[in-house]
Amino acid sequence: MDGMLSQDEINALLSGMATDGAGSSDAGGAPAGGGGSDLLTDAEKDAIGEVANISMGTSATTLYSLVNRKVDITTPTVEVVTWDEVIKDYEKPCVFIQIHYKVGLDGSNILVLKENDVKIITDLMMSGDGTNTDGELGELHLSAISEAMNQMMGSSATSLSSMLGRMIDISPPEASLVDLNEFGRPEEIADFLTGQFVKISFKMLIGDLVDSTIMQLYPIDFAKELYNHFINGAGGAASAEPEPAPEPPPPPPPSAAPPDMGGGMGMQQPMGGDMGMQQPMGMGMPMQQPMGMGMPMQQPMANVNVQPAQFTTFTSDLNPLQTQENIELIKDVPLEVTVELGRTHKSISDILDFSPGTIIELEKIAGEPVDVLVNGKNVAKGEVVVIEESFGVRVTEIIK
């Protein structure tokens, strides 16, 4: 055949290479890399998706409390991918948030958010309306999203603890901005990104501001460990052997024989003593309660003098002298008196801009009376005066 391979020979050669693990793939389309032994089965994907669904549901509740907007995170999609597939399908740049487990689980995962989503979330956290997204993503945004993810993944770890039946705890998350177009070395983020890993995709909605997709990236080994803990913790109870039925309690011991009434029960002779009327033991004792039956004989009731209860009539009249004496007991109790000049509300970004010389405008109008508070309760109003070198307050109105 002048050195040319036929089509059948080419197909046979390719089939042999696939058998050796050089080009096979699982149902998700990822290269098997070793015959597919490291990939996830459908059962493992379903279990990991269920765990992620419950965890992110709890995280959505936490995020709602931070941004004061309705947050919806839909059912996840689990697949095995490579780094090239991630950078091909996801918007660039984006924020990578690494979460390390330090108690209960051994491993880490990465949460990936789009840059614009991070700007909206951090603006809402700083009392904005979510539209202040101009400018570059800075350290303030990364610090704020790290704190949000710390609380979200902390609540997620609590859900995992109850789900897996063991204590789960995480280290503080680390956020970094990554441009996937220029970033060609995934091992600088995490070693597991150089091979195959698990991608869990969620649809996230925050009011009418965010309609986006977020991702969680798991190492294969960590995903399998999570699956094993989930099966042993949640599903293991169903497959365990049923416990044997408890043995019935032993029968109670026979009742003790009645006490010897003078001569024993087995002796055929009359009972001794002054009972007035003696009968053989076989005839019984018809006029008395048998001995040893557990029911004591009724005793005659003694004469008891019963009278109706006498109650003192209460009146609303108070002794003024007694009232004054009671007040005297608490006159020495110290109370904290505070004079409030005014109040205002500032966002975190405004407070971070404070510097010597910054003027804070209060909500009170100039000349308006100040509030006098006793232990935090507003009791009077007054005007500010100067007494020698100290400030003072002249009370102008008592608040009832």
Solvent accessible surface area in square Angstrom, and as a share of the most:
residue,aa,sasa,rsa
1,M,185,0.83
2,D,134,0.70
3,G,80,0.77
4,M,135,0.60
5,L,108,0.54
6,S,43,0.28
7,Q,116,0.52
8,D,112,0.58
9,E,88,0.40
10,I,66,0.33
11,N,71,0.36
12,A,68,0.53
13,L,105,0.52
14,L,104,0.52
15,S,67,0.43
16,G,34,0.33
17,M,93,0.42
18,A,44,0.34
19,T,115,0.67
20,D,124,0.64
21,G,14,0.14
22,A,77,0.59
23,G,60,0.58
24,S,36,0.24
25,S,70,0.45
26,D,35,0.18
27,A,105,0.82
28,G,39,0.37
29,G,47,0.45
30,A,0,0.00
31,P,72,0.45
32,A,4,0.03
33,G,45,0.43
34,G,54,0.52
35,G,61,0.59
36,G,27,0.26
37,S,89,0.57
38,D,80,0.42
39,L,12,0.06
40,L,11,0.05
41,T,79,0.46
42,D,102,0.53
43,A,59,0.46
44,E,21,0.09
45,K,28,0.12
46,D,103,0.53
47,A,9,0.07
48,I,0,0.00
49,G,11,0.11
50,E,79,0.35
51,V,2,0.01
52,A,2,0.02
53,N,52,0.27
54,I,72,0.37
55,S,8,0.05
56,M,1,0.00
57,G,38,0.36
58,T,44,0.25
59,S,0,0.00
60,A,10,0.08
61,T,93,0.54
62,T,24,0.14
63,L,0,0.00
64,Y,109,0.42
65,S,81,0.52
66,L,43,0.21
67,V,3,0.02
68,N,115,0.59
69,R,80,0.29
70,K,138,0.58
71,V,16,0.09
72,D,57,0.29
73,I,27,0.14
74,T,58,0.34
75,T,105,0.61
76,P,16,0.10
77,T,80,0.47
78,V,24,0.14
79,E,53,0.24
80,V,2,0.01
81,V,7,0.04
82,T,30,0.18
83,W,19,0.07
84,D,100,0.52
85,E,51,0.23
86,V,1,0.01
87,I,39,0.20
88,K,146,0.62
89,D,100,0.52
90,Y,15,0.06
91,E,88,0.39
92,K,65,0.27
93,P,42,0.26
94,C,0,0.00
95,V,0,0.00
96,F,1,0.00
97,I,0,0.00
98,Q,35,0.15
99,I,0,0.00
100,H,69,0.31
101,Y,21,0.08
102,K,120,0.51
103,V,64,0.37
104,G,26,0.25
105,L,9,0.04
106,D,119,0.62
107,G,28,0.27
108,S,22,0.14
109,N,0,0.00
110,I,1,0.00
111,L,1,0.00
112,V,0,0.00
113,L,3,0.01
114,K,40,0.17
115,E,33,0.15
116,N,73,0.37
117,D,8,0.04
118,V,0,0.00
119,K,22,0.09
120,I,10,0.05
121,I,1,0.00
122,T,1,0.01
123,D,16,0.08
124,L,9,0.05
125,M,41,0.18
126,M,27,0.12
127,S,95,0.61
128,G,29,0.28
129,D,82,0.43
130,G,3,0.03
131,T,92,0.53
132,N,104,0.53
133,T,33,0.19
134,D,132,0.68
135,G,57,0.55
136,E,160,0.72
137,L,18,0.09
138,G,30,0.29
139,E,135,0.60
140,L,78,0.39
141,H,44,0.20
142,L,26,0.13
143,S,68,0.44
144,A,15,0.12
145,I,0,0.00
146,S,22,0.14
147,E,82,0.37
148,A,0,0.00
149,M,3,0.01
150,N,52,0.27
151,Q,74,0.33
152,M,3,0.01
153,M,3,0.01
154,G,26,0.25
155,S,25,0.16
156,S,2,0.02
157,A,6,0.04
158,T,92,0.54
159,S,18,0.12
160,L,6,0.03
161,S,23,0.15
162,S,96,0.62
163,M,29,0.13
164,L,9,0.04
165,G,69,0.67
166,R,102,0.37
167,M,128,0.57
168,I,6,0.03
169,D,48,0.25
170,I,14,0.07
171,S,30,0.19
172,P,97,0.61
173,P,11,0.07
174,E,103,0.46
175,A,22,0.17
176,S,50,0.32
177,L,75,0.37
178,V,11,0.06
179,D,50,0.26
180,L,4,0.02
181,N,112,0.57
182,E,148,0.66
183,F,48,0.20
184,G,65,0.63
185,R,143,0.52
186,P,14,0.09
187,E,68,0.30
188,E,106,0.47
189,I,21,0.11
190,A,15,0.12
191,D,114,0.59
192,F,38,0.16
193,L,0,0.00
194,T,84,0.49
195,G,36,0.35
196,Q,43,0.19
197,F,0,0.00
198,V,0,0.00
199,K,18,0.07
200,I,0,0.00
201,S,24,0.15
202,F,3,0.01
203,K,88,0.37
204,M,2,0.01
205,L,60,0.30
206,I,0,0.00
207,G,44,0.42
208,D,137,0.71
209,L,51,0.26
210,V,5,0.03
211,D,101,0.52
212,S,8,0.05
213,T,44,0.25
214,I,1,0.01
215,M,5,0.02
216,Q,5,0.02
217,L,0,0.00
218,Y,10,0.04
219,P,22,0.14
220,I,18,0.09
221,D,113,0.59
222,F,7,0.03
223,A,0,0.00
224,K,51,0.22
225,E,44,0.20
226,L,2,0.01
227,Y,43,0.16
228,N,74,0.38
229,H,35,0.15
230,F,34,0.14
231,I,66,0.33
232,N,109,0.56
233,G,40,0.38
234,A,52,0.40
235,G,32,0.31
236,G,21,0.20
237,A,83,0.64
238,A,97,0.75
239,S,97,0.62
240,A,66,0.51
241,E,157,0.70
242,P,125,0.79
243,E,158,0.71
244,P,123,0.77
245,A,89,0.69
246,P,126,0.79
247,E,156,0.70
248,P,115,0.73
249,P,117,0.73
250,P,114,0.72
251,P,115,0.72
252,P,119,0.75
253,P,115,0.72
254,P,127,0.80
255,S,108,0.70
256,A,98,0.76
257,A,85,0.66
258,P,60,0.38
259,P,77,0.48
260,D,97,0.50
261,M,79,0.35
262,G,52,0.50
263,G,27,0.26
264,G,26,0.25
265,M,101,0.45
266,G,71,0.68
267,M,93,0.42
268,Q,165,0.73
269,Q,75,0.33
270,P,81,0.51
271,M,24,0.11
272,G,51,0.49
273,G,54,0.52
274,D,155,0.80
275,M,90,0.40
276,G,84,0.81
277,M,134,0.60
278,Q,109,0.48
279,Q,57,0.25
280,P,86,0.54
281,M,47,0.21
282,G,75,0.72
283,M,137,0.61
284,G,37,0.35
285,M,74,0.33
286,P,101,0.63
287,M,168,0.75
288,Q,88,0.39
289,Q,66,0.29
290,P,78,0.49
291,M,105,0.47
292,G,73,0.71
293,M,124,0.56
294,G,75,0.72
295,M,135,0.60
296,P,127,0.80
297,M,122,0.54
298,Q,176,0.78
299,Q,139,0.62
300,P,124,0.78
301,M,179,0.80
302,A,79,0.61
303,N,161,0.82
304,V,112,0.65
305,N,127,0.65
306,V,127,0.73
307,Q,132,0.59
308,P,112,0.70
309,A,76,0.59
310,Q,160,0.71
311,F,184,0.76
312,T,108,0.63
313,T,118,0.68
314,F,184,0.77
315,T,100,0.58
316,S,107,0.69
317,D,119,0.62
318,L,141,0.70
319,N,90,0.46
320,P,106,0.67
321,L,115,0.57
322,Q,91,0.40
323,T,57,0.33
324,Q,108,0.48
325,E,82,0.37
326,N,76,0.39
327,I,87,0.44
328,E,87,0.39
329,L,145,0.72
330,I,112,0.57
331,K,124,0.53
332,D,136,0.70
333,V,90,0.52
334,P,121,0.76
335,L,108,0.54
336,E,120,0.54
337,V,97,0.56
338,T,62,0.36
339,V,64,0.37
340,E,39,0.17
341,L,113,0.56
342,G,17,0.16
343,R,153,0.56
344,T,45,0.26
345,H,160,0.71
346,K,93,0.39
347,S,22,0.14
348,I,96,0.49
349,S,38,0.25
350,D,63,0.33
351,I,89,0.45
352,L,107,0.53
353,D,108,0.56
354,F,84,0.35
355,S,66,0.42
356,P,143,0.90
357,G,76,0.73
358,T,62,0.36
359,I,163,0.83
360,I,76,0.39
361,E,141,0.63
362,L,64,0.32
363,E,114,0.51
364,K,52,0.22
365,I,135,0.68
366,A,105,0.81
367,G,86,0.82
368,E,77,0.35
369,P,57,0.36
370,V,6,0.03
371,D,18,0.09
372,V,13,0.08
373,L,24,0.12
374,V,36,0.21
375,N,99,0.51
376,G,62,0.60
377,K,144,0.61
378,N,58,0.30
379,V,46,0.26
380,A,4,0.03
381,K,57,0.24
382,G,0,0.00
383,E,77,0.35
384,V,72,0.41
385,V,33,0.19
386,V,101,0.58
387,I,110,0.56
388,E,164,0.74
389,E,176,0.79
390,S,69,0.45
391,F,168,0.70
392,G,14,0.13
393,V,45,0.26
394,R,135,0.49
395,V,80,0.46
396,T,81,0.47
397,E,92,0.41
398,I,114,0.58
399,I,63,0.32
400,K,231,0.98
